[in-house]
Amino acid sequence: MSNITSINKANMDNIRLIRLTSGEEILVNVVEYTDMDLIVKDPVLLIPNNGQIGFMPYMSYCDMDNMVIKQEHIMFDLSPTEDLAGQYQGMIKGPNVIQLNETAGKIIV
């Protein structure tokens, strides 16, 4: 059996809330889990502000297609609420699309 589990990218269950050891919380679309890494796309940083949560493209100054996060840099990996996942989907694919990155590439965190 393979150590890698491929994830269906179109499935909303692939949207995960990740807290990094740096303290940053990001919403991501999981592409693939491995024993050592989590491969994601469309990362969005959560910004708490006066009881609300704002969204900001994560690493928007980098050109990337997928981002590889080392498991050792992940404090937790949780399912967001349906509302938060829906807002994320709207930002990534809906009428309120934000520009995350324009060129394919790869970054390792």
C-alpha positions in Angstrom: 0.0 0.0 0.0 1.3 3.5 -0.9 2.3 6.0 1.8 0.8 8.7 -0.3 -3.0 9.4 -0.4 -4.2 11.3 -3.4 -7.0 13.8 -2.8 -9.7 14.7 -5.3 -9.0 18.4 -5.8 -12.6 19.3 -6.7 -14.0 18.0 -3.4 -14.9 20.6 -0.7 -13.6 18.1 1.9 -10.1 19.0 0.7 -10.4 22.4 2.2 -8.4 22.4 5.4 -7.5 24.9 8.1 -3.8 24.6 8.9 -2.0 26.3 11.8 1.7 26.5 11.2 4.4 26.5 14.0 4.9 30.2 13.1 1.3 30.9 14.4 -0.1 31.6 11.0 -3.5 30.0 10.2 -4.1 29.3 6.5 -7.0 27.9 4.5 -5.8 25.6 1.8 -7.0 23.1 -0.8 -5.1 19.8 -0.1 -3.6 18.2 -3.2 -1.8 15.3 -1.4 -0.6 14.0 2.0 2.7 12.2 2.4 4.5 11.0 5.5 6.7 14.0 5.4 4.8 16.7 3.6 1.4 18.3 2.9 1.0 19.5 -0.7 -1.6 22.3 -1.0 -2.7 24.9 -3.5 -4.6 28.2 -3.2 -3.3 29.1 0.3 -5.1 32.0 2.0 -4.0 33.6 5.3 -6.7 34.2 8.0 -6.5 37.7 9.5 -8.6 38.1 12.8 -9.9 41.7 13.1 -12.5 43.0 15.6 -14.3 39.7 16.0 -14.3 39.0 12.3 -12.0 37.0 10.0 -10.4 38.6 6.9 -8.7 36.7 4.1 -5.4 37.6 2.4 -3.5 35.6 -0.2 -0.7 33.7 1.5 2.8 34.4 0.0 1.2 36.5 -2.7 4.6 37.8 -3.7 5.7 34.3 -4.9 5.0 32.5 -8.1 3.6 29.1 -7.2 1.2 26.4 -8.4 1.5 24.1 -5.3 3.0 24.7 -1.9 4.8 22.0 0.1 4.4 22.3 3.9 6.6 20.0 5.9 4.6 18.0 8.5 7.0 19.2 11.2 5.8 22.8 10.6 2.1 21.9 11.1 0.6 22.4 14.6 -2.9 21.3 13.5 -4.8 20.3 10.4 -8.6 20.7 10.8 -11.8 20.9 8.7 -13.1 24.5 8.7 -16.8 25.2 9.3 -19.1 24.9 6.2 -19.5 28.7 6.2 -15.7 29.4 6.2 -15.1 26.7 3.6 -17.9 28.3 1.4 -16.4 31.7 1.7 -13.0 30.3 0.8 -14.5 28.6 -2.3 -16.2 31.9 -3.3 -12.8 33.6 -3.1 -11.0 31.0 -5.1 -13.6 30.1 -7.7 -16.7 32.3 -7.2 -17.7 35.8 -8.0 -15.3 37.3 -5.4 -12.2 35.7 -6.8 -8.9 37.1 -5.5 -5.7 36.8 -7.5 -3.5 34.4 -5.6 -0.6 33.8 -8.1 -0.3 34.1 -11.8 2.6 31.8 -12.7 3.2 28.1 -11.9 6.0 27.3 -9.5 6.7 25.6 -6.2 7.5 26.9 -2.7 8.5 24.9 0.3 7.6 26.1 3.8 
